[in-house]
Amino acid sequence: MSILLVPGYMADETLWDDVRGPLEQFGPVLHADLRHDDSIEAMAARAVAAAPGSFIPVGFSMGGYIAREIARLAPERVRALVLIATSTRADTPSLRQSRGTVGKAAASVSFSGLSKTAIATSLHPQQAGNDALIDRVRAMGVRLGGEVFRRQSSIVRTSDRERLHEIRCPTLVIAAGQDRLRSCEEAEELHAGLPASDFALIEDSGHMLPIEAPEALLAVMLPWLEKVAQ
């Protein structure tokens, strides 16, 4: 069995640096490649095609949408599912419009990573001035580059709330108490709609749980994975 880590919008594999090691006790740890596609469905299909045998997708933020689609595409191969700081809701009209504008930007427009303001909003309010943390998040975007930025910004996230019942595998839904991008209410909606789900709240973290609170995240994930991997 493998662990398939699925990052969020403009995040790369380094998102998981602080949690990857302990996860290796459950098998090989793989990274979903989200650089090439412009839809949730295409990203999920690419991940399924690349993943060996049975696996557990761990989806963060946008990666949670992709992980759920993976579970629907390959239910016989997905052993369990972990959803971190994500939602079942569709993009709001304003968010869809702003991302669509970015997605249509000319390729000649230079890209230097997400703005400091956007990154600070994704963190715990007390971390808004943490330059090291902000630089780490920005560096992920810089590595991915402008083409991936435009492609991922064009993705439309639709609600799959009416389809959550199709996912029958054990699922762990994890929310951050100080998340200003995805509310606890959204996580609770996921938990309520998934038939075999557990819910955990990590209070003292913003949206970027894997880098803001990796130890707390592992404290929730590891015992649960030990239970479902038996």
C-alpha positions, 0 to 999 in steps of 0.5 A, spaced: 500 500 500 502 507 498 500 514 501 499 518 495 500 526 497 495 531 493 497 538 494 493 544 494 493 550 489 500 552 487 503 548 492 508 542 490 511 536 494 515 540 499 508 542 502 509 535 505 516 535 507 515 536 515 510 530 515 512 525 509 517 521 514 513 518 519 508 517 513 513 512 510 511 507 515 505 505 511 508 504 505 511 508 499 509 515 499 508 518 492 506 525 490 500 527 485 503 531 479 498 537 478 502 541 474 499 539 467 492 539 467 486 544 467 481 540 471 479 536 477 477 530 473 484 530 469 488 531 475 485 525 478 485 521 472 493 522 471 494 520 479 490 514 478 494 512 472 500 513 475 499 510 482 501 503 483 496 498 486 492 500 492 493 506 496 491 512 500 490 519 497 491 524 502 488 531 499 490 538 502 485 544 500 484 543 492 487 536 493 481 534 497 477 535 491 482 531 487 482 526 492 475 525 492 475 524 485 480 519 485 476 515 490 470 515 485 474 513 479 478 507 483 474 505 489 477 498 488 484 501 489 483 506 494 483 503 501 482 510 505 482 517 504 484 523 508 481 530 507 485 536 510 482 543 510 478 542 504 471 543 502 465 540 498 462 547 496 463 550 489 467 556 488 463 563 489 462 567 483 467 572 485 472 567 486 471 564 480 471 571 476 478 573 479 481 566 478 478 566 471 481 573 470 488 570 472 487 564 468 486 568 462 492 572 463 497 573 457 503 568 458 508 574 457 506 576 464 511 575 469 510 571 475 513 571 482 509 567 486 503 568 490 502 575 493 504 576 501 497 578 502 494 572 499 499 568 503 498 571 509 490 570 509 492 563 508 495 562 515 493 563 522 492 570 524 498 570 529 503 568 523 501 573 518 508 577 519 512 570 519 516 572 513 520 565 513 513 561 513 510 566 507 517 565 503 516 558 504 509 558 501 511 563 496 517 559 493 512 553 492 509 557 487 515 560 484 518 553 483 511 551 479 511 557 475 507 562 471 504 557 466 502 552 472 499 558 476 495 560 470 492 553 468 490 552 476 487 559 476 482 557 470 480 550 474 472 551 476 471 547 483 464 545 483 460 542 489 460 534 489 456 534 496 450 530 492 455 525 490 459 524 497 455 518 499 458 515 493 465 514 497 464 508 501 471 508 504 474 510 511 475 517 511 478 522 515 476 529 515 481 534 518 479 542 519 483 547 522 480 552 527 483 558 525 482 557 517 480 563 514 479 560 507 476 554 509 471 554 515 470 548 520 462 548 517 465 546 510 469 540 514 463 538 518 459 538 511 464 533 508 464 529 515 456 529 514 456 527 507 461 521 507 458 515 510 464 512 513 468 518 516 471 521 522 472 528 524 478 532 527 479 539 529 486 542 530 485 548 533 491 552 533 492 553 525 491 556 519 489 553 512 496 551 511 496 545 516 502 541 513 507 546 514 503 550 520 502 545 525 505 538 522 506 535 529 499 536 530 497 533 524 501 527 524 498 526 531 491 526 528 493 522 522 498 516 524 493 513 529 487 513 524 492 510 519 494 505 523 487 503 525 485 503 517 491 500 515 490 493 519 
